[in-house]
Amino acid sequence: MAEYEVVREIQNSCSGNQMRDVFFDEIETDDPVSYVRALLKDDNAELTVEERDADNLTVFADCNGMNQKFLFTRI
């Protein structure tokens, strides 16, 4: 299994508030996209994957209008 540092950003949809919730974690997984799907527990979530290189992956999630970004960096 690969080990990743994950940065999760949840955008605040309140008008006039530019702050974001940001969480950091270290995980082990062979499939970062499946990890995000399991974490969100929403079968209707729309995921977009952007792979920068073999060690860096970004997953954008839209869950009923709430946007989140997951940055995976292999450790």
MDTraj code that builds the backbone (N, CA, C; nanometers):
import mdtraj as md
import numpy as np

residues = "MET ALA GLU TYR GLU VAL VAL ARG GLU ILE GLN ASN SER CYS SER GLY ASN GLN MET ARG ASP VAL PHE PHE ASP GLU ILE GLU THR ASP ASP PRO VAL SER TYR VAL ARG ALA LEU LEU LYS ASP ASP ASN ALA GLU LEU THR VAL GLU GLU ARG ASP ALA ASP ASN LEU THR VAL PHE ALA ASP CYS ASN GLY MET ASN GLN LYS PHE LEU PHE THR ARG ILE".split()
xyz = np.array([
    [0.0840, -0.1189, 0.0000],
    [0.0000, 0.0000, 0.0000],
    [0.0879, 0.1244, 0.0000],
    [0.0406, 0.2238, -0.0688],
    [0.1118, 0.3507, -0.0744],
    [0.0697, 0.4387, 0.0427],
    [0.1619, 0.5183, 0.0916],
    [0.1340, 0.6104, 0.2015],
    [0.1284, 0.7525, 0.1457],
    [0.0234, 0.8260, 0.1827],
    [0.0016, 0.9615, 0.1314],
    [-0.0209, 1.0605, 0.2448],
    [0.0219, 1.1831, 0.2203],
    [-0.0235, 1.2957, 0.3010],
    [-0.1428, 1.3536, 0.2249],
    [-0.2534, 1.3753, 0.2952],
    [-0.3747, 1.4257, 0.2312],
    [-0.4107, 1.5605, 0.2918],
    [-0.4326, 1.6578, 0.2049],
    [-0.4828, 1.7881, 0.2461],
    [-0.6244, 1.7981, 0.1897],
    [-0.7216, 1.8171, 0.2779],
    [-0.8617, 1.8271, 0.2380],
    [-0.9089, 1.9693, 0.2607],
    [-0.9535, 2.0351, 0.1547],
    [-1.0054, 2.1713, 0.1630],
    [-1.1552, 2.1683, 0.1338],
    [-1.2334, 2.2253, 0.2239],
    [-1.3777, 2.2367, 0.2042],
    [-1.4087, 2.3847, 0.1884],
    [-1.4607, 2.4211, 0.0723],
    [-1.4912, 2.5610, 0.0461],
    [-1.6146, 2.6034, 0.1234],
    [-1.6089, 2.7246, 0.1758],
    [-1.7214, 2.7816, 0.2483],
    [-1.8125, 2.8503, 0.1473],
    [-1.9384, 2.8094, 0.1425],
    [-2.0314, 2.8647, 0.0441],
    [-2.1061, 2.9885, 0.0930],
    [-2.0759, 3.0351, 0.2143],
    [-2.1413, 3.1556, 0.2658],
    [-2.0877, 3.2780, 0.1932],
    [-2.1759, 3.3651, 0.1508],
    [-2.1321, 3.4846, 0.0788],
    [-2.0512, 3.5753, 0.1713],
    [-1.9450, 3.6321, 0.1168],
    [-1.8613, 3.7236, 0.1931],
    [-1.7596, 3.6547, 0.2821],
    [-1.7595, 3.5234, 0.2861],
    [-1.6639, 3.4502, 0.3694],
    [-1.5696, 3.3730, 0.2783],
    [-1.4450, 3.4106, 0.2757],
    [-1.3465, 3.3480, 0.1879],
    [-1.2663, 3.2387, 0.2575],
    [-1.2965, 3.2113, 0.3836],
    [-1.2219, 3.1109, 0.4589],
    [-1.2597, 2.9704, 0.4124],
    [-1.1665, 2.8768, 0.4330],
    [-1.1893, 2.7368, 0.4002],
    [-1.1561, 2.6530, 0.5209],
    [-1.2222, 2.5395, 0.5319],
    [-1.1831, 2.4413, 0.6321],
    [-1.0742, 2.3564, 0.5682],
    [-0.9638, 2.3399, 0.6390],
    [-0.8502, 2.2632, 0.5862],
    [-0.8113, 2.1584, 0.6893],
    [-0.7997, 2.0346, 0.6424],
    [-0.7627, 1.9223, 0.7284],
    [-0.6424, 1.8503, 0.6687],
    [-0.5535, 1.8020, 0.7549],
    [-0.4349, 1.7282, 0.7131],
    [-0.4407, 1.5889, 0.7729],
    [-0.3960, 1.4897, 0.6947],
    [-0.3963, 1.3525, 0.7434],
    [-0.2916, 1.2720, 0.6677],
    [-0.2482, 1.1627, 0.7263],
    [-0.1618, 1.0660, 0.6594],
    [-0.2383, 0.9353, 0.6509],
    [-0.2445, 0.8787, 0.5298],
    [-0.3223, 0.7564, 0.5092],
    [-0.2412, 0.6556, 0.4290],
    [-0.2897, 0.5318, 0.4286],
    [-0.2369, 0.4278, 0.3418],
    [-0.3496, 0.3785, 0.2539],
    [-0.3294, 0.3801, 0.1221],
    [-0.4304, 0.3324, 0.0276],
    [-0.3639, 0.2998, -0.1051],
    [-0.4262, 0.2100, -0.1782],
    [-0.3816, 0.1809, -0.3143],
    [-0.4641, 0.2576, -0.4169],
    [-0.5765, 0.3138, -0.3726],
    [-0.6661, 0.3834, -0.4645],
    [-0.7214, 0.5100, -0.3980],
    [-0.6577, 0.6256, -0.4203],
    [-0.7040, 0.7495, -0.3581],
    [-0.8482, 0.7876, -0.3939],
    [-0.8913, 0.7574, -0.5147],
    [-1.0277, 0.7934, -0.5551],
    [-1.1301, 0.7127, -0.4752],
    [-1.1044, 0.5852, -0.4557],
    [-1.1938, 0.5024, -0.3740],
    [-1.1939, 0.5501, -0.2290],
    [-1.0793, 0.5965, -0.1812],
    [-1.0702, 0.6521, -0.0458],
    [-1.1635, 0.7724, -0.0321],
    [-1.1619, 0.8618, -0.1313],
    [-1.2477, 0.9810, -0.1271],
    [-1.3945, 0.9405, -0.1322],
    [-1.4297, 0.8485, -0.2213],
    [-1.5692, 0.8026, -0.2309],
    [-1.6184, 0.7452, -0.0976],
    [-1.5339, 0.6639, -0.0335],
    [-1.5718, 0.6036, 0.0946],
    [-1.5847, 0.7100, 0.2033],
    [-1.4982, 0.8105, 0.2005],
    [-1.5010, 0.9172, 0.2998],
    [-1.6272, 1.0024, 0.2857],
    [-1.6663, 1.0314, 0.1632],
    [-1.7820, 1.1181, 0.1393],
    [-1.9142, 1.0458, 0.1596],
    [-1.9171, 0.9157, 0.1410],
    [-2.0386, 0.8350, 0.1580],
    [-2.1554, 0.8908, 0.0770],
    [-2.1261, 0.9363, -0.0434],
    [-2.2280, 0.9931, -0.1314],
    [-2.2094, 0.9342, -0.2706],
    [-2.2994, 0.8454, -0.3104],
    [-2.2881, 0.7802, -0.4409],
    [-2.3101, 0.8777, -0.5565],
    [-2.3719, 0.9918, -0.5301],
    [-2.3985, 1.0898, -0.6347],
    [-2.2888, 1.1959, -0.6467],
    [-2.1851, 1.1861, -0.5660],
    [-2.0768, 1.2845, -0.5710],
    [-2.0067, 1.2780, -0.7064],
    [-1.9818, 1.3946, -0.7638],
    [-1.9093, 1.4026, -0.8903],
    [-1.7619, 1.4260, -0.8587],
    [-1.6774, 1.3338, -0.9025],
    [-1.5339, 1.3440, -0.8771],
    [-1.4592, 1.3711, -1.0064],
    [-1.3644, 1.4630, -0.9980],
    [-1.2750, 1.4932, -1.1092],
    [-1.1333, 1.4713, -1.0594],
    [-1.0543, 1.3981, -1.1369],
    [-0.9187, 1.3629, -1.0946],
    [-0.8181, 1.4330, -1.1841],
    [-0.7188, 1.4941, -1.1200],
    [-0.6089, 1.5607, -1.1903],
    [-0.4793, 1.4996, -1.1392],
    [-0.4082, 1.4291, -1.2274],
    [-0.2832, 1.3648, -1.1867],
    [-0.1662, 1.4466, -1.2385],
    [-0.0890, 1.5013, -1.1463],
    [0.0249, 1.5846, -1.1847],
    [0.1445, 1.4989, -1.2242],
    [0.1719, 1.3979, -1.1452],
    [0.2767, 1.3003, -1.1761],
    [0.2476, 1.1756, -1.0944],
    [0.3400, 1.0811, -1.0916],
    [0.3148, 0.9531, -1.0239],
    [0.2946, 0.9686, -0.8732],
    [0.3449, 1.0771, -0.8141],
    [0.3385, 1.0942, -0.6690],
    [0.2405, 1.2007, -0.6215],
    [0.1749, 1.2707, -0.7127],
    [0.0840, 1.3790, -0.6756],
    [-0.0470, 1.3671, -0.7516],
    [-0.1566, 1.3727, -0.6760],
    [-0.2891, 1.3558, -0.7337],
    [-0.3845, 1.4519, -0.6630],
    [-0.4729, 1.5146, -0.7399],
    [-0.5746, 1.6015, -0.6823],
    [-0.7112, 1.5488, -0.7226],
    [-0.8002, 1.5356, -0.6245],
    [-0.9372, 1.4915, -0.6506],
    [-1.0295, 1.6055, -0.6102],
    [-1.1107, 1.6523, -0.7053],
    [-1.2108, 1.7554, -0.6795],
    [-1.3447, 1.6848, -0.6645],
    [-1.4190, 1.7183, -0.5603],
    [-1.5475, 1.6536, -0.5334],
    [-1.6568, 1.7585, -0.5241],
    [-1.7679, 1.7301, -0.5901],
    [-1.8878, 1.8138, -0.5806],
    [-1.9985, 1.7264, -0.5228],
    [-2.0339, 1.7532, -0.3979],
    [-2.1382, 1.6763, -0.3279],
    [-2.2575, 1.7671, -0.3058],
    [-2.3533, 1.7598, -0.3952],
    [-2.4747, 1.8411, -0.3814],
    [-2.4440, 1.9893, -0.3620],
    [-2.3506, 2.0414, -0.4380],
    [-2.3166, 2.1831, -0.4321],
    [-2.2055, 2.2185, -0.3363],
    [-2.1616, 2.1255, -0.2511],
    [-2.0482, 2.1522, -0.1626],
    [-1.9216, 2.1038, -0.2334],
    [-1.8283, 2.1965, -0.2552],
    [-1.7055, 2.1636, -0.3260],
    [-1.5922, 2.1352, -0.2287],
    [-1.5190, 2.0278, -0.2576],
    [-1.4049, 1.9893, -0.1756],
    [-1.2888, 1.9542, -0.2676],
    [-1.1689, 1.9728, -0.2147],
    [-1.0479, 1.9373, -0.2886],
    [-0.9614, 1.8515, -0.1988],
    [-0.9129, 1.7402, -0.2536],
    [-0.8256, 1.6486, -0.1817],
    [-0.6919, 1.6437, -0.2555],
    [-0.5850, 1.6839, -0.1872],
    [-0.4505, 1.6817, -0.2450],
    [-0.3753, 1.5634, -0.1857],
    [-0.3376, 1.4685, -0.2693],
    [-0.2640, 1.3503, -0.2258],
    [-0.1185, 1.3640, -0.2677],
    [-0.0269, 1.3528, -0.1721],
    [0.1167, 1.3553, -0.1992],
    [0.1772, 1.2310, -0.1389],
    [0.2425, 1.1512, -0.2233],
    [0.3018, 1.0270, -0.1749],
    [0.4193, 1.0580, -0.0831],
    [0.4234, 0.9877, 0.0299],
    [0.5297, 1.0068, 0.1290],
    [0.6420, 0.9094, 0.1003],
])
top = md.Topology()
chain = top.add_chain()
for i, resn in enumerate(residues, 1):
    res = top.add_residue(resn, chain, resSeq=i)
    for name in ("N", "CA", "C"):
        top.add_atom(name, md.element.get_by_symbol(name[0]), res)
traj = md.Trajectory(xyz[None], top)
